[in-house]
């Protein structure tokens, strides 16, 4: 397999080495302010050469005279349609990444996390997160995407830090500040597709895409068709450079279930291998919508050897008793027995029948340690993909945090959740192509037209800047919520790595009792009532909890940790 480094690599003598894979071009030159410098053809469609250029110089690749950005660009200072820029080699000092036993994730969107929405604007808030008990921030995708605002899942230049956030220099400063505050940094990366706005430009270079498969968001990346070697290398080098050059402590791989790869080594397995070779402590966390434990299993057992995976079933099993939502995939959930099952391993669907999918779904994951599942009661998808981007209702948030943070799994908070943020997180975009902008707007309206309580015109317009502005954190929440989260995270450290053992539950009364070592988690999703237990000390509670002869009496929608 090829290992030659793609893109622009500055040399010590004031020159830069350029290399690009462009098998569809007859001639390729690097276009610099001083003029074009022809690149020499090499094997398998590569073109390479050295030209007088320094970090900070802009360049294009001219394919048979047509100028296009570098597919392996490290910086797009003027966005998708502008030139690429040569970047000084970045080598931040490596951070001591926390183990999964210590990991508490905090998902944030750079653009709405702070008033000005730049990488560096997040810095003043990082130490507070560490003091709360967070050990790692997880940044939503920042690979260069269309326009100035968006979720980032339609990125095009996989190795270029978003220009509207401050580019690579801003990201370096943010990562350095996070490390100084004691926080690891996990970066969300999207390797299942690229944004439609960049398909034409990449297609001009070579077969970056295949027609054998499709994704829900656009053309499938060519991981296993003819001429796929350098496409795979383009992605693998992107994954490695985030870890190597920016000292990113882990990658979250978006929607790997949407990647089709019949190669002997699946691209996800290859990413995990290359990232771990670069930094053995770096985390590779997958999002797989298949409930497939193979993602986390070792290679010798046919697995991809990712360190962890997101577990949506835990969210669903928790949300329905909290809110009584039954739309779409929530229709499969609602029983306390399912939440009890999810506390043991979060694959509620582990090979059984899913009524929503109308087929059997998932696989058992008994052999996967609990800490290798990432769980949450709010995240960008489960909030932002609601029509109005509304967060959990206020009456449910304290119990939701209790269940998530005291579970035996790796917990994740969504930005603002730590203090009970009331502002929504809506779906927003800034597409520069009018056709794509129109399709995004109309698609969003169609998506919710059939849902009870919605009409197409009421759904916020994702292209309207007001939708983006409405999603900024306000820093305001109910009194006492942040203190509760602080107490729960402190209690989590006392619980250690003890697995969860379901002691008892009552389906009709809607309560659940789970043991973790010498502690018990009492969770009441119904009216005020006593939950039977021999424990006599309340360690932390989300509401009213009184020890009585017949157990601990909890208020409605209340959790208590007892021993």
N, C-alpha and C positions, 0 to 999 in steps of 0.2 A: 504493500500500500504506500502511496506517496506521503512524504512528510515535509516536503519543501514548503517554507513559509510564504504565504500569499500576502499581497498588499505592498505597503511602502515601509522599508526598514532603514532608518538613518544609520550611516556608517560614521566612523570616527574622523574621516578625512574631509568632511564637509559635503560628501555625496550621499545619495540615497539609493538603495537597491530596490527596484520595482519588479514585481512579479504578478502576473494575472493569468488566469485560465480563460482562454477565449477561442475555443475550437471552431467557432462559426465565423471568425474573421480571417481574412487573408493577410492583413498587415495590422500591427498594433504599434502605437507610439504613446509615450507619456507626454502629455501636453502641459508645459510649464509656462510661467510668464515670459521666459526668454525664447520660447518656441518649442517645437516638437522634437523629441528625441526618440528615434525608432528603437523598438525592442526586438530582440532576436528570438525567433521561434525555437522552442525546445520540445521535449517529448510530450505526447498526449495533449496537445493543444495549449501548452504553456508558452508564454512570452515573457522574457526577462531581460534586464539590463540595469546599468548604473548610470545615473544622471546627476548633474550638479543641482542639488536641492537640499534644503535644511529644514529642520522642524519649524513649523509655522508657514511653510510655503504651500500654496494651493496647487492642485494638479487634477487632470482628467486623464482617462485612457481614451485615446482616439482609435476607434475601430473602423478601419477603412475610411478614415476621415471624420467619422461621427464621434463627438466627444460625449462620454458618459462617466458618471462617478465610478469609483473603484468598488466592486462587490465586497471586498474585504476592508473597506474604509474604516479608519479609526475615528474620524471626525468629519461631520458634514456641517460646517459652520453656517451655511445658508440653507440648510434643510435638504430634503430629498432631491431637489432639482439643481442644487448648486454643486460646486466642486468639492472634491475631497481635500483633506489637509494632512500634510506630513506631521506626525506626532512624535515628540521626544519619547524615547523608551521610558516607561514608567516602572518603577520597582519600589513599591511600598514595603516596609518591613512586615513580615508575616505575623499574624495575630494568633494567639493560643485559642483556637476555636473550642467552644464548650462542647462537652460530650452530649449525647442524646439525653443522658440522665439529668443534665443541668439545663437543657435547652427550653427556653420559653420564648416563643416567636411573637413578633409584633409586625403585622402587615401594614405597610403604608404606601400611599400614592404620593409621589414627590410633589406634583402640581397642586394638590389640594391640602397637603399636610400643614403648610405654613402660609401666611398672608401673601407672600410674593412667589411662592411655588418654585423655588430654585433649589438645587442640591445644597448649596451653602446655607440657605435659609432654614434648613432643618436642624442645623448644628446646635443652636441654643436649647433645643428641646431634648437632646439625646441623653444628657446626664440624668435628667428627671426620670426617664424611662428606666435607666439602669438602677437608679435608687429605688424604684417601685418594685423591681424584681424581674424585669425583662432582661434576657441575656442575648438576644439577637433581633435585629430589625430585618424584615423581609421586604425588599423594595419591589413594587410592581414594575413591569418591564420598562427599560429605558433605552433599548436599541432604537436608533433613529426611526421615528414614525411620522406620518403626514401631519403637517401643521404644527401648531404650538401647544395644543392641549389634546389629551386623549388618554385612554386607559393604557395604551402601549402594546396591546396584543396584535396590532397590525404593523409592527415594525418591519423595516426593509433591510437596513444595513446592520447586520447582526452584531457587529463589533464596534459600532460607533455610539458613544453615549449621547443621548438626546440633546441637540443644540439649544432648544428653548429652556432646558433646565440648567445650562451652564457648561455643556460639553464635558470632555474627559477631565479637564482641570478641575471643574466643579465637583465631579464625582470623586476624584482622588481626595479632595479636601474633606468631603463628607465622610468617606470611608475612614480616613485618618482620624477625624474627630470622633467617630463612633468607636474606633479601637481605643482611643485615649479615654473615652468614657466607660470602657469596659464592655462594649457591645460588639458582637460579631455582626457581619453583614451577609445576608443571603440575597441573591439577585434572581428575580423571576425572569426566565428566558423562554423564548418561543421558537421552537425548532420544528413545529408541525406544519407551518405554512409561513409565507411572508405576506405583508399587506399588498392588496391589489394594485395600489399606486406604484409599486416597484416592479411588477411582473414584467412589463415590457422592456425595461432597461436591463434586467438580469437575463431575460430571454435572448437579448442581442448578443450576449457573450457566449452562451452555450446552453445545453439542455439541463438547466437548473430544476426543471419541472418535468413531471411525467404525466402522460394521459391515461396511464393504467389505473390510476386511483383518483379519488376526489376527497376534499375535506369539506366540512360545513362552511368554511370561510374563504375558500378559493382553491387554486390549483395546488396539487400535492407536490412536495419537494421530491426530487429524484434521488431516492436512497438506494434503489436496487435495480434500476433499468440500465440500459446501455450508457456508457460514459458517466457513470455515477461516482467514480472514485474521487474526483476532485470536488464534487458537490459535498460528499461526506466529509472530505478534508476541510472544506470551507466552514462547515458547521463545527467540526471537532476543534479546529483552531480557534474559533470564536469562544467555545466553552473554556478552553485552556487559558486564553488570554485574559478573560475576566478574572480568573483565579491567580494567574501569574503576574499580570501587570498592574492590576488594581487591588490586589490582596483581598479580593472577595472571598469570603469564608465558606460559601456554599452556593449552589444553584438550585432553583426550583424549576423543574422542567414542566412546562405547561402542556396539558392535554396530550399525554403520550399515546393515549388510546386512538388518537386521530392520525398517528404515524403508521403507515404500512411499509414494512421492510422485511423482505424474505431473505435477506443476506444471512450467511452463517453466523455473523455477529450482528445482532440488531443494533441500530444506531444508538439507542439508549444505553445498552450495555457498553458500547464503545465509548460513549461520553463518560460514563462512570469510570471506566478503566483509565482513560486518559486524564481525567480530572484527579483521580486518586494517585496516579503516577506523578502528577505535578505537585500535589500536596495531599499526603495521606490523611490529614485531618480535615480536609475540605469535605463538606456535606453535599450529597446529591439527593435531592428530594423530588420525587416524581408526583405528578398529578395524573392518576389513571382512573378513568371512569368505568373500569371493568371489574373492580373488586378482585384483582388478580394478584395473589401473594408472590407470584413468580418475579414481580418487579423487585422485591426485596431479598429474594433468595440468592444464595451464593452461586457463582458460575458453575461450580462442580455439580450443582443440582439443577442446572438448566436455567438459572435466574439471571437477572440483569445486575444484581448486586448494588442497587440503589440503597442509600442509608435509611431512607424513610419514604413514606407515601401519604398523601392527603387521604382522609377517610370521610367521604361525604355522608355515609350512612349514619355515622354518629350524630352529625348535625340534624339530619332528617328525623331520626328517632327521638331526638331531644326537642326539636322545634314543634312538632305536631302536638304533644301533650301541653306544651307551653302556650300555644296560640290557636289550636284547632284548625290550622290551615290544612286543606285537603286538595288543593288544586294540583294538577300535573303529577309529578313524581311523588309528592307528599301523600297521594292517595294510597300508597303501599304501607304507610306508617300510621301510628296513633296508639298502639297498644304498649302498655307499660312493660310487658314481656319483651318487646323488641328493644326497649331501652336497657332492660336488664341484660339482654344478650350483648348489646353494644358495649356495655361496660366491661365485659370479658374480652371480646375482640370486636372491633367496630364493623366488621362485615356482617351486617344483619342479613343481607342477601349473600349467602355463601354456598350457592348451588340450588337453593330452593326457587319456587316459582314467584315471579314478579308480575302482579296483575297489570301494573302500568306498562311494562314491556311486553307482556303476554308471552313470556318464555321464562325458562329457568335461567338464573343469572348468578354470577360470582363463584367463588371457591372458598373453602375453609382456609383459615390462616392460623391454625393452632401453633404451628412451628415458628411463627414470627413473634418476637418479643413485643409487648405492648408499646414500649418506648419508640418503636419504629413506625408508629402510626401518628400522623399529625391530625389533631381534632380542633374544632372551633364551633362556636355558636353563632358567629358572624364572620363573614369574609367578603371580599369584593364581589364574588359571584352571587352569594346568597342574599346580599343586600342590593347590589347594583343591578342585578338582573330582574329585580321586581319592577313593576311599571313605574313607580314613583321613587324607587331607591330608598324606601323607608327601612329604618333599622328595626330591631326587635322592639315590640311595644314595651313601654317603661315598666309595666307591672311584672314582666317576665325576665327582665335583664339580670336581676340579682341571682335568681335561682339558676339561670342559664350559665352565668359566670361560675357559680359554685360547682355545677356538674362538670364543666369543661376544665377548670383549673385544678380540680381535685381528682380528676380521672387518672388512670395509670398511664395515659398516653402523653405524647408531647403536645402541649397546648399552644394555641395561637390566638392572640387577640387581634381584632381589626382596629385600625387607628381610631382613636376617640372612645373606643369601647371601655377603656380603663377608667374613664370618669363619667360614662353614660352620655356621650355626645348625642344631641338631638337632631342635628342637621342630617339630611339624607346623603346618600352617596349614589348619585344617579349615573346613568350611562351617557357619556358625552364623547364627542369626536370633533375633529377640525379638518375634515378631508379637503384636500386641495383640488381634487378632481370633482367637478360638479355632478357628473354622472354617478360617481360613487357616493357622494354626499346625499343625493336624492334617494338612491337605493337604500342607504343606511336609515334615513329618516322614515321612508315608507315601510321598510322592513320592521322597524321598531313598532310602528303603529299596528301593522298586521299581527305581530306577535301577541299583542294583548287584546285584540279586538274581540276574541271569543271568551275572554275571562269575565267572570261575574264582577260587576261593579265598575268596569272600564269601558270607555268608548275611545276609538282611535284618536280623536282630536285632543283628548285630555292627557295623553302620554307626552311627557316633556320631549321637546325637539332636541335630539342629541347634538345637532349642529349649532344650536343657539348658545351663545356664550353664557347666557343666564343659567343654563342647565349646569354648566361647569362651575360657575360662581356659587350656585346654591349648594354645591357639594363640598365647599371648603369647610374645614373644621372651625368651629366657633370657640372651642375651649369650654363650653358651658354644658353642665349636666346636673342631675339631682344631687343635693347635698349628701355627703357620706358615701357615695358610690366608689370614689377612688380609694377611700380608706378601706372599704370592704375588699376591693381587689388586692390591696397591699396585704391585708390579713390573710386572704386566701393563698396568695403566693408564698407567704411565710409558712403557712400551714402545709403547703405542698412540699416544701423542703423537709418538714418533719416526717411526712409520709414516706419519703424515699422511693424506692423502686418496687414496693409491695404491689403484687397483682391484686386485681379486684375480684372478690368472691361474692356473688349475689346470695344474700342470706334469706331474703323474703320480699315479696311484693304483693300488693292487692290491686287487681285490675279495676275493680269497681270503685274503690275509694281513691285510687290513683296515687299510691305511694310506693316507694322503693327503698330498701335497706341493703347497702353494699358494705362489705368489710374490706379494709386495706390494712393488713397488719393488726396492730392493737386498736386501730381506729374504725369507726363506722360512719358512713355517709348516709344520713337520713334525708330523703327528698320527698316533699309533699307537693303534688301537682293538683290536689283537690282542695276541699274546704279545710278549715282548721280542724285538726284531729290529732289524736295520740298515736304514735308509731311505736309498736312494742320493741323494747330493747333492754338489755341489762346494764348498758352503759349509764353512768350517772353524772359525767362531767361534760358540759358543752364547751368545746374548744373555740369554735367560731360558728356564727349563724348569720343568715341573711335577713332574719326577721325575728319574730317572737318564738322562743323555744324554752319551754318550762319542763323540768324534770318532775314526773309524777310516778305514782306507784305502778301504773300500767305501761310506763314507757316515757317517751318525750313528746309533749304536746307541741306541735308546730302550727304556726299560722298558715293561712292559705298561701300557696306559691312560695314556700319557704324551704330552705335547706339548712341542715345543721351537721357539723362534724363533731362527733362525740367519742368518748373513751371511758 
